[in-house]
């Protein structure tokens, strides 16, 4: 059975960042990153060893690269979906913190809305 993978670049104009989400086997990571033209990420694929998912940030490009090991990107399992949500929370924390928003009781909705938005973008 051929594995179905997915890569999606999400542009976020409000906080001015991008997220490249890769739902694929580990061996496809480098090819997909190069396809999207993101430089200096050669070590990312090696860093994924032993992980279900991983997030890294390219500061100069204001781009996050999120990878989740997915057997079929068109039909994620509960564990894969949870890993995706986990990794996208890292993105929300990083970029909202970058614009000066700290996670507090008053700001938690901004964090959860951003994460919800990112998950919706990936899954649609």
N, C-alpha and C positions, 0 to 999 in steps of 0.2 A: 504494500500500500504506500503510495506516495504521500509524504507529509505536506500539508497545505500551510504555507507560512504567510506572514503579512508584515509589511513595514508601512508605517504611516507617519508623515511629518505634520505636526500640528503647530500652526503659527498662532501665538497669543499676542495680539496687538496692545491689549490693555497694560500688561506688565512687561511687554516687549521681550519675549523669549520664545524659543521654539522647543518642541519635544519630538525627538525621533523615537517612535515605539517600534520595537522589533518583537514579533511573536513568531519564534522560529527555533529550530534546533541550533545548538551551539555552533556547529560547523558552518552555518550560513551567516553568522554575525559580521565578520570582516567584509564579506562581499556586499552586504546590505548597507553597511556604514559607508563604504567607498562609493556605492551607487548614489547615495544622497550627498556626496561631496563634503563629508565632514572630515577634516584633516586631524592628524595627531591623536588618533584613537587606536593605534596598533595594539596596545596592551590590553584593551578592553576585553577582547575575546578570551585571552588567557586568564583574565581576572574572574571569569565566570565559572571556572572549574569548581565543582561541588555545590553550586548555587542553583536555585530554581529561578532566580531573577536577580538583576543588578541594575543600578543606576549610576551614571557618571555625568559630570558636567564639564562642558567646554566653555570656559569663562569668556574667552575672546568673542566667540560666536553667540554667546548667551543661548546655548543649546544644551539640552539634556538628552542623553541617550539612555533609553530604558529598554532592557531586554527581559523577556520572560520565556522560559522554555515551554513551548507549546507543541503538542503533537498535531493538532489541527486548529489553526487560527480561526477557522470559521465556526468552530464549536468548542469553546474553551470549557475545561472541566471546572468544577467548583474550586479546586486547589489552584489552578492556573489563573482564574479570575481573582481569587484572593491575593495571589502573588502580584498581579497587575495593579490592584488597588494599593497594596503595600508599597510598590515601587513608585506609583504616582503620588502617594502621600509624601515621599521624599522630595519629589519635584515641587509640590506645593510648599512644603516647609522651606526649601532652598530659595525659591524665587520670591515668596512673600517676605521672608527674612531679608532678602537682598534689597527690597524696597523699604525696609524699616518696620515691617509689621511682625511683631512677636506674637506667638500663640498665647492667648489669654482667654478667659471666659468671654470677654467682650468681642474678641476677634475670631473665635473658633468657627463661626459661620462662613467667614471668608475662606478659611482653609478647607472646610468641607465642601463648599460650593465649587471652588476651583478643582478639587479632586473629582467631584461628581462630574463636572464639565469635561475634564480630561478623559475620564473613563467612558463617558458617553461618546466623545469624539472617536476614541479608539474602537469602540464596539459598533459604531454605526458605519 
